[in-house]
Amino acid sequence: MATDPYRKFVRLTEQLWRVPLPAPGKAPRRAPAAPGAPVALLFSPHPDDEVLTGLLPLRLQREAGARVVNVAVTLGSNRARRAARERELAAACAHLGWETEILGGTGLDEKSPARDPAVWRQRVHAAAEILRRYRPAWVFYPHAQDEHPTHRGTHRLAKAALAEVSASRAAPPWRVLTEYWHPLTRPNLLVECPPALLAELLAALCCHRGEIARNPYHRTLAAWMMDNVRRGTERVAGPGAPAPEFPFGLLYRVEPSLPAGWTPVLRAGALLGG
């Protein structure tokens, strides 16, 4: 039948989706960042978001010697799972060679209302203190329309904290907006994920055992990155732009603009390859 090759492709895809993945073993030893290394700091709404949006920080670490620090804004909404999620987060960051800390020591209560001005100021102040302590060169956080309440709240938190410390910084950090629950409206950077780094991110994601037991989204990580390249080619480079040769990538929006030296290789945007 004319459709046989396509049926075979679909069957193979389904079989790959069902391949079981083991929990990662002991985290590999990694040399610490050099003294004075630039810092890439992530405000992650939940444990696992550091992996899902962490490709560019990982490449900055491996290719530019950056020190990566992840800040878990919450430990999730399930209070019974918070201790386990903290352990899973530590394992994932150890696997990547990243530092991690939890906002306020225990994370914000995802279920508590954020309408109390005094509570909100405390949250912003805690985030601002982290920014002052690390003085990051890059700050990563979700974009304003990322369709999850905690992701949108993390956007507001990071933006307010950056505003609080802006007067004390001669050179403000590059702000890098991430996407997961809803696509960025105007991405300006498509970052290639080399297969070796995708394997590392997948292993780190598998440290979040409780979450992938509930929803096996680790199995779709590669497919999601492939779709990012499909969307990103024309969203970043413009309608009709030819697709790049690499299959996996993530989209970001760097503000106020792409840094000098990140030379656009496609008209109307920048595409970072391997």
N, C-alpha and C positions, 0 to 999 in steps of 0.2 A: 504493500500500500504506500501511496505517496507520503502519508503522514508518519510512517514508521520511524524515520530518523528523529522526528520531533517528539514522538512518544518515548523513544529511548532517552532523549535528552531530559524530558520531564521526569522519567523514572530515576535517572541518575541524580537529578537535582533533589528529588524527594529522598533518595537513599542517603545522600550527603547530609541532608537536613536531620536525618535520624541517627547519624553517627554519634555515639556517646562520647563525651569529653570528660576526662578525669579531673579531679581537683589538682591544682598545681602542687608540686612538691615544695621543697625548701627554696626560699627566695635566693636567687643568685647573688653573689657578692659583687658589689659595684663600688668603684672608687668614688668618694665624696667629691662634690664640686670644689673647684679651686677657691681659695680665699678671695673674696671680692667678686665672685662670679655674679653675673646678672641674675635676677630672680624672676621666674615666671610663677605667678600666684593665681590659683584657681579658687573662686567662690563656687562651690558645688552644692546644689540644693539638697541632694541626697548622697549617701554612699552608693556608688556605681557611676554617678555622673562624671566623676573625675576620669574614668576610663572611657566612657562613651564620647566625651568631647575633648579628650586629652591628647589627640594626635599631634597637634602643633606644639604643645609643651614638651611632648616626648622628643620630637625632632629638634627643638631648641636645646634640650638637654644633651642629646647624642651628637648633634652637629655643631652646636655653638657653646657647649660647656655650661649651659644654664643650670641653675639650681631651681628645682621645681618644688613648690610648697602647695599642698592642697588644703583648703579650709572647708570642712564639712559644716554647712550651715545648719542642717538638721540631721538626725539619725532616723528619720522616717516617722510615719504616723502611728505605726504599731508599737506601742510602748513595750510589749512583751518581747519584741525583737531587737530592741535598741542595743543591748549589751552584745548580742551576737553580731549585729551590723557593725558595731565599732570594731570588733575583732576582724570581721571580714574586710573592712576598710583598711585596717592596719596591714593585713596580709597583701591586699591588692597594691597598696602603695609601696610596700617593701619589695614586691616583685619588680616594680618599675624603677626602684631606687629613688623614690620621692619621699619627701617629708610630709607629715600630715598633722593637723590639729583640728580640734572641734571648737566651733565658735562658742565663746562663753564657757568652755570646759565641758559642757554637757549637750550643747546644741540647742537650737530653738525648738519649742514645742510646736510642731506643725499644726496641731489642732487648736491651739489657742488663738483667739482673735488678735489682730495686729492694729486694732483701732485705738488703743490706749496710747496717747502721745508720749507719756513718760516711758512706757515699755519700748516704744519705737525708738526713742532717743537712746536708750540703753543699748539696744541692738546695733544702731548705727555707730555709737561710740566704740563698741567692742570691735566692730569691723574696721573702723578707722584706726584704732590702736594697732591692729595687725598690719595695716598698710604702713603705718609709721615705723613699725619695728622692722619690717622686711624691706621697705623701700623698693618695691618691685619695678622692673623695667616693663613688664607686661602683666596686665590683670585680665583674667578670663572670667566671664559670667554670662548667664543666659540673656537673650534679647528680650525686649519688652513684651512681645506677643507669643513667647514660647508657652504653648497652651497647657500649662499645669499651674495651679495656684502657687505652689512653692517655688517654681521656676520664675514666675512673674514677680513674686515677692523678693526672691534673691536678686533679681535685676534692680528693683527699687532700692534694696539694701546696699548693694555694691555702688550704685550710682550716687546715693546719698553719702556714703562713706568716702568715696572719691572726692566729692564736692567739699566735704569737711576738711580733708587734708590738702586740697589743691593749693591753698594759699601758702603752705609751708614747703612746697616742692618747686624748686627752680625748673626742673624738667619733669613734667607729669608723665606717668606711665602710658604706654600704648594700651588702649582699651580694646579688648578682643571679644566680640559678642559671639556666643555659641548658639546652636540650635539642636533640638531633639524632638520635642513634641509638636513643633510647628516650624515650617521652613522660614528662614530669614527672608525678609522682603527684598532686601538689597545686599546680598553677599558681595564682597569684593575680593575674596581670596579662596581659591580652591587648592587644597594641600594634598599632594599625593601621599598615600599610605603604602610604602613598600611592603611586600608580603612578609618580610621578617618582622617588621614592626607591628603589622596586623596580628601576627601570631602572638607577639608579646602582649598586645592589648587584649586579645582574646583570653590568654592565660590569666591575666589580671582580672578580667571580668568574671572568669570562672571561680575566682576567690569569693565572689558574692553568692555563695551557695544557696542561701535561703531565698534570694530573689529569683535566681534562675530556676529553682525548684517550683516556684509559683508561676513563672512565665519564662519559657526557655528562649528568651530573646538573644542569648549568646549565639544561638544557631543562625540567626539572621543578621549578625553584625556585618559579615562580609557582603551580603546582598544589599544591606542598607548603604554601605560605602560605595558599592557599584552604582546604586541609584543616585547617590550624591554626585558622582562624576557625570552621569547622564544629565542631571539638572544643572550642575555647576558649570559645565562647558558653556552653555548658552546664557546662563544667568550672570556669569562673570565676564565672559569674553564677548557676549553679544549674540543676537539671533543669527543662526546659520554658521556659527563658528565650527570648525572641524573638531571632532572629539580627540582628546589626547590619547596617547598610546597606553597609559597606565589604567588599570581597572578599578583601583580603590582610592577613595579620598574623602575628605571632610570639607565642609564649607564654613567660612567664618566671615565676619565683618569687622575689619580693623578700623578704629576711629582714633583721631580725627581723619586719618587717611593712611594709606600704606606707607610704612617707614621708608626713608631714603635707602637705596641699596637693594630693596626688594623690587627689582626691575620688572615691570610688566612685560610678559612675553606674548601676550595677546592684546589686541586693541580693546580698550574700554574696561580693562581689568587686569588682574594679575593671576597667573597660574603658576604655582610652585610645584615643580616636579621633583624627582628623586636625584 
